[in-house]
Amino acid sequence: MTEYQIFTVDAFASKPFEGNQAGIVPVPADKPLSAETMLKLAAEMSIAETAYLTPLSSNPGTEPFQTESHFNLRWFTPAYEVKLCGHATLAAAH
């Protein structure tokens, strides 16, 4: 089973435990998650939104989450996928 990092980020905050929480899951392009799995992870996180970011391209031998600048984003609440989420988008850029 593939392991993924999961982060909780406090958007709109200058210190921990304030602001608006978002779950952030970096998803490597070569290890995609199904929408069903994304929804299950978002439900497990049990916070307003969880964002999944996947690099649109990557260069061999590089760490795409540190070197790439274009990503696909998807946002899920614990119950369904949403079209856009501002605070989770900002948190993903953190």
KEKE-3310 file (N, C-alpha, C; in steps of 0.2 Angstrom, whole numbers, plus 5000, padded with zeros to 4 digits):
npx = (5004:5003:5010:5005:5008:5000:4994:4989:4984:4984:4975:4975:4980:4992:4998:4999:4984:4975:4964:4958:4956:4963:4965:4979:4984:4998:4999:5007:5010:5012:5006:4991:4976:4959:4943:4935:4943:4949:4938:4935:4947:4946:4934:4940:4949:4940:4938:4934:4937:4948:4962:4968:4983:4991:5006:5007:5017:5033:5051:5062:5071:5069:5061:5045:5036:5043:5050:5041:5028:5015:5000:4987:4972:4960:4946:4938:4925:4920:4909:4907:4914:4919:4918:4927:4938:4943:4952:4958:4965:4974:4981:4986:4997:5006)
npy = (4994:5011:5025:5041:5058:5068:5083:5096:5112:5128:5140:5158:5162:5167:5160:5143:5133:5142:5152:5145:5128:5117:5101:5094:5085:5080:5072:5061:5062:5049:5041:5041:5045:5038:5046:5041:5036:5049:5055:5047:5049:5062:5062:5055:5064:5074:5088:5104:5106:5096:5097:5090:5089:5088:5087:5094:5091:5084:5083:5071:5064:5074:5083:5085:5092:5102:5108:5110:5121:5121:5114:5102:5104:5097:5097:5092:5090:5082:5075:5076:5081:5097:5112:5122:5129:5141:5144:5131:5131:5141:5136:5124:5130:5133)
npz = (5000:4996:5004:5010:5014:5026:5030:5042:5041:5047:5040:5037:5049:5062:5071:5078:5080:5077:5066:5050:5048:5036:5028:5020:5006:4998:4982:4973:4955:4949:4958:4959:4968:4970:4968:4977:4988:4991:4996:5007:5015:5018:5026:5036:5041:5046:5046:5039:5025:5014:5004:4989:4981:4966:4956:4939:4930:4930:4933:4929:4943:4951:4965:4964:4972:4977:4966:4955:4948:4944:4948:4950:4959:4970:4980:4995:5006:5022:5017:5003:4986:4982:4972:4973:4986:4996:5008:5009:4997:4999:5010:5004:4997:5006)
capx = (5000:5006:5009:5004:5009:4994:4995:4984:4987:4979:4975:4973:4983:4999:5001:4996:4978:4970:4963:4954:4960:4962:4969:4982:4987:5001:4998:5012:5007:5012:5002:4985:4970:4953:4939:4932:4948:4950:4932:4936:4952:4943:4930:4944:4952:4935:4938:4929:4940:4954:4964:4973:4987:4995:5010:5005:5022:5039:5057:5065:5076:5068:5056:5040:5033:5048:5052:5036:5024:5009:4997:4980:4969:4954:4944:4933:4922:4919:4904:4907:4919:4917:4921:4933:4939:4949:4956:4962:4969:4980:4984:4991:5003:5010)
capy = (5000:5017:5030:5048:5063:5072:5089:5100:5118:5133:5146:5164:5162:5169:5155:5137:5132:5147:5152:5140:5122:5113:5096:5095:5079:5079:5066:5061:5060:5042:5037:5044:5042:5038:5050:5037:5036:5055:5056:5043:5052:5069:5060:5053:5071:5077:5095:5107:5104:5093:5098:5085:5093:5084:5091:5093:5088:5083:5081:5065:5065:5080:5082:5089:5096:5107:5111:5112:5127:5120:5108:5101:5104:5095:5099:5087:5090:5075:5072:5077:5085:5104:5115:5127:5131:5147:5143:5125:5132:5145:5131:5120:5134:5134)
capz = (5000:4996:5010:5008:5019:5027:5034:5044:5040:5049:5035:5040:5056:5063:5075:5078:5083:5076:5059:5047:5047:5030:5027:5014:5005:4992:4979:4967:4949:4947:4963:4960:4972:4967:4971:4983:4993:4993:5001:5014:5019:5020:5031:5042:5043:5049:5046:5034:5018:5013:4997:4986:4976:4961:4951:4932:4927:4935:4929:4932:4948:4956:4970:4961:4976:4979:4960:4951:4950:4942:4951:4950:4966:4971:4987:4998:5013:5024:5014:4996:4983:4981:4966:4975:4993:4996:5013:5008:4992:5002:5014:5000:4995:5012)
cpx = (5004:5005:5009:5005:5002:4995:4989:4987:4981:4980:4973:4975:4990:5002:4997:4989:4973:4968:4958:4957:4958:4967:4972:4986:4991:5001:5002:5008:5007:5009:4995:4980:4964:4949:4936:4937:4949:4944:4933:4942:4950:4938:4934:4947:4946:4936:4935:4931:4947:4956:4969:4977:4992:4999:5007:5010:5028:5045:5060:5071:5075:5062:5050:5037:5037:5050:5047:5032:5017:5006:4990:4978:4962:4952:4938:4931:4922:4914:4904:4913:4915:4921:4927:4933:4945:4954:4961:4967:4975:4984:4989:4997:5007:5016)
cpy = (5006:5022:5037:5052:5066:5077:5093:5107:5123:5139:5152:5165:5164:5164:5148:5137:5138:5147:5147:5134:5119:5107:5096:5088:5079:5073:5066:5059:5053:5038:5040:5041:5043:5043:5047:5037:5043:5057:5053:5046:5059:5067:5058:5059:5074:5085:5098:5105:5101:5094:5093:5089:5088:5088:5089:5090:5088:5081:5076:5067:5071:5079:5087:5094:5102:5111:5113:5118:5126:5113:5108:5101:5101:5095:5094:5089:5083:5071:5072:5081:5092:5107:5119:5128:5135:5145:5136:5126:5136:5140:5126:5124:5135:5131)
cpz = (5000:5002:5007:5014:5020:5032:5036:5044:5043:5045:5039:5047:5056:5068:5075:5082:5082:5068:5057:5045:5040:5030:5020:5012:4998:4988:4973:4961:4947:4953:4964:4965:4969:4971:4978:4989:4995:4998:5008:5018:5022:5026:5037:5045:5048:5051:5040:5027:5019:5006:4995:4981:4972:4956:4944:4928:4932:4930:4933:4937:4952:4960:4967:4966:4979:4972:4955:4953:4947:4945:4950:4957:4965:4979:4989:5005:5016:5021:5006:4993:4982:4975:4968:4983:4994:5001:5012:5002:4994:5006:5010:4997:5000:5012)
residu = (MET:THR:GLU:TYR:GLN:ILE:PHE:THR:VAL:ASP:ALA:PHE:ALA:SER:LYS:PRO:PHE:GLU:GLY:ASN:GLN:ALA:GLY:ILE:VAL:PRO:VAL:PRO:ALA:ASP:LYS:PRO:LEU:SER:ALA:GLU:THR:MET:LEU:LYS:LEU:ALA:ALA:GLU:MET:SER:ILE:ALA:GLU:THR:ALA:TYR:LEU:THR:PRO:LEU:SER:SER:ASN:PRO:GLY:THR:GLU:PRO:PHE:GLN:THR:GLU:SER:HIS:PHE:ASN:LEU:ARG:TRP:PHE:THR:PRO:ALA:TYR:GLU:VAL:LYS:LEU:CYS:GLY:HIS:ALA:THR:LEU:ALA:ALA:ALA:HIS)
# end
